[in-house]
Amino acid sequence: MSGQLEGKVALVTGAAQGIGRAIAERFAAEGAIVGMLDLKPERAQAAAAEVAAGGARTLAFAGNVADRATLADAVAALEARHGRLDVLVSNAIWVRYGPLEGITPDMLRRMTATGFDSVVWGIQCAAPVMARSGGGSIINIASAAAFLGMPNAMIYAGVKAGVLGLTRAAAVELGPQRVRVNAICPGSIQTEGVRINLDAATAAKRLARTPLGRLGEADDVASAALFLAGAQSSWMTGESILVDGGATHAVL
Ligand SMILES: NC(=O)c1ccc[n+]([C@@H]2O[C@H](COP(=O)([O-])OP(=O)(O)OC[C@H]3O[C@@H](n4cnc5c(N)ncnc54)[C@H](O)[C@@H]3O)[C@@H](O)[C@H]2O)c1
């Protein structure tokens, strides 16, 4: 690795597994000090210890990202300990898919609280700290579902489309403070969360309509996150990047 994030401090939510874990690993390998936040302390600590075993510097944080205090505490702890925060990746969400008639108030509340409210709280907590040290990069993990009419994903698609809207608005508001806000829209990525929610027939259908001929890996998203985190994207803000093997643009 080339030390692209040497001297930077990052916070990644939902970092115990899947895409968040891959992003945390990539940032750490590129020299960043990485705060790894997940729901349960033991999972956050185990993941942070595993990433640190390769010689990287990590800190574990635990809590529900739907609670503003979880993000405020993690950001404050990183600033107190390292004097700055350069990168925030808002990645965690609680997800359930299902048809319209199965939507319950609890599902709606939990998905919007973890997938949308948390992104707002993340920006609100991180941006002032980033601004104090000259700026930073906020990366919101949305989804290709924001652009697609996927059955059984009404809440999820709406939450992720909302994340793209707030990403653009936040980018314009925070640009003068040199805080960039961008989003990544992954397509089908083979993570633990997907394996639970996606049946084999649906996975096969998605593969068939992916021009690049494979489903994605968490590392594919980590590569895009590294680009948005670092200096190579320094004149990009309010943008969203599809990382989907071409599937969203395909009419196959
Ligand atoms: N995997 C895909 O195919 C795919 C596609 C498009 C978008 N995404 C998005 O990427 C992100 C990560 O997806 P993934 O597949 O890696 O998920 P995952 O389910 O494998 O991992 C999510 C992690 O977030 C944590 N988490 C869940 N709720 C939390 C909460 N309330 N507070 C703190 N931590 C919490 C979980 O414990 C878990 O470690 C999500 O925003 C998802 O919508 C994923």
The ligand as an ORCA input file, in Angstrom:
! r2SCAN-3c Opt
* xyz 0 1
  N     -24.009     -5.601      0.325
  C     -24.638     -5.071     -0.709
  O     -24.952     -5.726     -1.713
  C     -24.973     -3.638     -0.677
  C     -25.495     -3.060     -1.839
  C     -25.813     -1.712     -1.825
  C     -25.613     -0.958     -0.682
  N     -25.122     -1.538      0.435
  C     -24.964     -0.723      1.608
  O     -23.678     -0.891      2.156
  C     -23.726     -0.762      3.576
  C     -23.106     -1.982      4.237
  O     -23.746     -3.141      3.751
  P     -23.197     -4.589      4.127
  O     -23.783     -5.520      3.135
  O     -21.737     -4.554      4.358
  O     -23.961     -4.826      5.519
  P     -23.752     -5.951      6.635
  O     -25.116     -6.253      7.132
  O     -22.897     -7.064      6.151
  O     -22.957     -5.156      7.761
  C     -23.538     -4.064      8.387
  C     -22.794     -3.769      9.670
  O     -23.460     -2.643     10.289
  C     -23.715     -2.936     11.659
  N     -24.918     -2.239     12.083
  C     -26.189     -2.524     11.708
  N     -27.041     -1.692     12.325
  C     -26.285     -0.861     13.089
  C     -26.590      0.200     13.956
  N     -27.858      0.574     14.156
  N     -25.583      0.856     14.579
  C     -24.292      0.466     14.394
  N     -23.944     -0.552     13.578
  C     -24.934     -1.209     12.940
  C     -23.901     -4.455     11.699
  O     -23.680     -4.953     13.009
  C     -22.864     -4.922     10.677
  O     -21.603     -5.119     11.274
  C     -25.183     -0.522      3.919
  O     -25.435      0.862      3.999
  C     -25.919     -1.111      2.722
  O     -27.192     -0.548      2.529
  C     -24.797     -2.855      0.465
*
